């Protein structure tokens, strides 16, 4: 470990000790959350608050309503308060360098949750997220196996423009399916990770594509947009899950209930517990300077109707989705 790193750690520890004056032995952590655009995001917030409570951490929570400028304001507020550490779920990948530099200059470690940033890696302690390219690849490989050699026209409902999950889930899925000449992606548009927008975008696709007769599958970058698309498909008089296959990502309870109803075909699970590994890494860093890996990757597991969807629904209900 070089001298610069040692000095940075010593400074962090000094900040932690001095600014722990918030309360005798309580760590104070600021959390800049994107908002509550999806069931998964709501679960992440709920799990993070519980993880903090279980560890005696004083969590300062800020909901940015999907706006980066609100996140930047919140982070600057946390710096001014002298918190011991900051969690950020960055709504988009770019535009973070300045505020992350301010946190670093204040010797406040920053941990990214569930999305990445295009910024120098020394500006954050670690990032806890899934391998989002892999999520797209798993979803794409499922569709390839589901359609075989039959021609299949796919529509894609993308996540928030400029966010790492939207960029990476598109990359992984498109590469997996476009290696097969019988599968084509005929339309792709952002549904902003919300149910309402996902429904609206799917309605547009159905209108533009002969009422949906030509659409074989919809790939949505999250389950909430898929659930919105399912409603649009039903409103158009078609059967989601059979006339149009539905594949998405998150593993929220509502996608499992859609599977039980035969209206969804596959979902790649994303754990809402990013905060547990984040708090563990922070505790080790503050205790004895243990530097965590730059990326802590959570697993991506495929679920289909063959995997006891009712049981999976029951296991997740009540976790804050
Ligand atoms: C992915 C996360 C995404 C979820 C969506 O890591 O950032 O944001 O898949 C949420 O449900 O909106």
Boltz pocket constraint, residues with backbone or C-beta under 6 A from the ligand:
constraints:
  - pocket:
      binder: B
      contacts: [[A, 37], [A, 38], [A, 39], [A, 40], [A, 41], [A, 113], [A, 114], [A, 115], [A, 129], [A, 130], [A, 165], [A, 192], [A, 193], [A, 221], [A, 222], [A, 223], [A, 224], [A, 249], [A, 250], [A, 270]]
      max_distance: 6.0
